[in-house]
Structures are given as structure tokens and as C-alpha cells.
Amino acid sequence: MSSWSIDPPQVSAILTETLGLIGEEGGTDGLVGDMDTIATTAETVSEMADSVPISIALSEFCGHYFEVMGEMAAKTLSGVEGAGDATTAYVNGNLEMAAEAQSNAGVVPPPDSPPPPPPNI
């Protein structure tokens, strides 16, 4: 195994910043907040256009990209969790566990339930 030199406070700061870029459900910040803004804007545009083809196109657009953004958030959260676990194991002196946590970072288990449907447009 190679030697490691990890600065836990710096790792913590980076992971905290990364979580801020993802945001929290129901929040207005980060990717999750942007998704809410996109949904609201798409709904407003659909209502203002008052056009079935435009509403269908917006719905399909949101359906596709909300899935992509949801997967991005899940993969990022998995990576943050794996990096945090690896750093904790490193701090606790368990380099073997740290290596395993590092190798598992980015692995996203299948969701328990399907993602929420795109907004009704």
C-alpha cells in the first residue's frame, strides 16, 4: 500500500463546500435549489405559452434532465460519503478500511423507489 498524507480539516472543508453545491431538499441553494427553480419556471412558461406542443416539450425536457441531475446529485453524495468514511478511517488509523471506503466512493446503489415524476406542465 502506498503512503498517505491526508489533511482531515481540509478534506472536511472541501466536503462541506461540495455538499453546499448540491444543496438540500426543500432548500433554495445548490443543484437541488436550481432544480426547483427550473421546475417552477417551466410550469410558468407552459402556462403562459398555453400550447399543448410546448407543454409536452417542456415536460419531456424536464423529465430527461431532472433524471440526469438527480443521478449527478446521488453520485456526488456517494463520493462525499466515501471520502468522509475514508478520512475518518485514516484518522482512526485503519488504512485498510480507508482504502476500502475510497474504492467504494462513487458507487450508487439502486434507489429504493423511483425518482419523483417531473412537474406537471
N, C-alpha and C positions, 0 to 999 in steps of 0.2 A: 504494500500500500504506500502511496506517495505521502509526503508530509503535508500537513495542513496548517494554515495560518489564517484563522478567521477572527475578525473583529466583531464580536456579538453586538455591541451597541450600534455599530454602523449597519450591520445586517438588519437589526430591528428598525432603524430609521428608514431604510430602503423599503422594507416590507410594509411598514406603516404608510409610507408615501404611495406605494403601489396599491394598497387597499383603498386609499383615498381616491385614486384614479378610477377604481372600479365603482365605488360608491356603495350605498346601502339601499336595500329595497324600501321604497316609500320616501327616499331622500331625493334631493334635487341636484346633488353633486355627482360627478364621475359618469362612467358609462351608463349606469343604471338610470341616473337622472336624465341623461341625454335620451335614453330610450323612451322615458315618459314624455319628454318634450316632443320627440318625433311623433309619438302616438297621438298626442293632443293636436299637434299641427296638422297631421294627416287627416284627422277627423274633421277639423275646421275647414281644411281645403276641400275635402269631399263634400261637406255640407254646402259650402259656398259655390262649388262648381255645379252642384245639382245635376250631375251627369252619371248615369249608370256605368258607362265605359271607364270614366275617370275613377269612380269609386272602386271598380273591380281592379284596375291597375294599381291604385294605391294600396288596396288590401293585399294583392299579391306581392307588391314591393315590400310592404311591412312584414308580411308572413315570412318571406325569404330572409330579409336582413335581421329581423328580430331573432330568428333561429341562429344565424351566424354570430350576432352579438352575444346571445346567451351562451353559446359554446365558447366564445372568447373569454367571457367572464368566468365560466366554470373552469376552464383550463388555467387561467391566471390564478384563481383562488386555490386550485390544487397545487400549483407551483409555489405559491406563498406558504401554504401549509407545509409542503415538503421541505422547503428551505428553512422554515421555522423549526420543524422537527429535527432536521439535520443539525442546525445550530445548537439547539437545546442538548442534543446527544453529545455534540462536540464539547460544550461547556461542562457537561456531566462526565466527560472523559470516555465515553463509549464511541470510539471511532468506527467500529464495525456497524453499530446502529446508525451512526451518522451517514455512512456510505450507503446503507440500505435506504434510508429516508431520502437521500439525494437521488438515488436511482429511481425511486418511485415518484418523485416530483413531476408533475405534469400528466400523471395518469388520472384520467377522469372515469370514474365508474359510471355505468349506465344510470340514468335518472330513475327514481322510484316511480315517478308519474310523468306523463308527457308535459312539455312546457306549456304555459298558458297560451291560448289562441291569440292571434293578433287582434287589435281593437276592431270593433265593428265599424266599418266605414261605409 
